[in-house]
Amino acid sequence: MCGGGRGRSPVLAPVFPCGTLDGREAPYEQAVDAARAEARMATRRGVRIAVEQAALRRVATVVARAAPPEEVFAAVVAEAGGALER
């Protein structure tokens, strides 16, 4: 019973918030929190990988156009600089 029972001694029926076990989060709540945190990390990781792949594609496009080495170097520096800013 949430909040303890009426007419019962606090020693026999301690008062804890609803959804907790002995003042701790219920195990399923911990599991849900952990799953949400893992999903957020996976999403961030996926976004980071997509951004990095886009940068590599842009550099590869410059290389595929047979650009001079100076232009390829400039593209690499620009993309690497953009990656470091994130």
C-alpha positions in Angstrom: 0.0 0.0 0.0 1.4 3.4 -0.9 1.9 5.8 1.9 1.4 3.2 4.7 -1.9 2.0 6.1 -4.2 3.6 8.5 -4.2 2.2 12.0 -0.9 0.4 11.5 2.3 1.2 13.3 5.0 2.9 11.3 7.4 0.2 12.4 5.2 -2.4 10.7 4.2 -0.3 7.7 6.9 2.1 6.8 5.9 4.9 4.5 7.6 5.0 1.1 6.6 6.8 -2.1 4.4 4.9 -4.5 6.4 2.8 -7.1 9.3 2.3 -4.8 10.7 -0.6 -2.8 12.1 0.4 0.5 12.6 3.9 -0.7 14.5 2.8 -3.9 13.2 2.7 -7.4 11.4 -0.4 -8.5 13.7 -2.6 -10.7 11.5 -2.1 -13.8 11.9 1.6 -13.4 15.7 1.3 -13.3 15.6 -0.9 -16.4 13.4 1.6 -18.3 15.7 4.4 -17.3 18.7 2.4 -18.4 17.1 1.5 -21.7 16.2 5.2 -22.4 19.8 6.3 -21.7 21.1 3.6 -24.0 18.7 4.7 -26.7 19.8 8.3 -26.4 23.5 7.3 -26.6 22.8 5.1 -29.7 20.9 8.0 -31.4 23.8 10.4 -30.7 26.3 7.8 -32.0 24.3 7.2 -35.1 24.0 10.9 -35.9 27.8 11.4 -35.3 28.5 8.5 -37.7 26.2 9.9 -40.4 27.8 13.4 -40.1 31.3 11.8 -40.4 30.3 9.7 -43.5 28.8 12.8 -45.1 32.2 14.6 -44.6 34.1 11.7 -46.1 31.7 11.6 -49.1 32.4 15.3 -49.7 36.1 14.8 -49.7 35.8 11.7 -51.9 33.8 13.8 -54.4 36.7 16.3 -54.6 39.1 13.4 -55.1 36.9 11.8 -57.8 36.8 15.1 -59.8 40.6 14.7 -60.1 41.1 18.0 -58.2 44.6 19.2 -57.6 46.3 18.2 -54.4 45.9 21.7 -52.9 42.1 21.5 -53.4 41.9 18.0 -51.9 44.0 19.2 -48.9 41.8 22.2 -48.4 38.7 19.9 -48.5 40.2 17.6 -45.9 41.2 20.5 -43.6 37.7 22.1 -43.9 36.0 18.8 -43.1 38.4 17.9 -40.2 37.9 21.4 -38.8 34.1 21.0 -39.0 34.4 17.6 -37.2 36.5 19.2 -34.4 34.0 22.0 -33.8 31.2 19.5 -33.0 
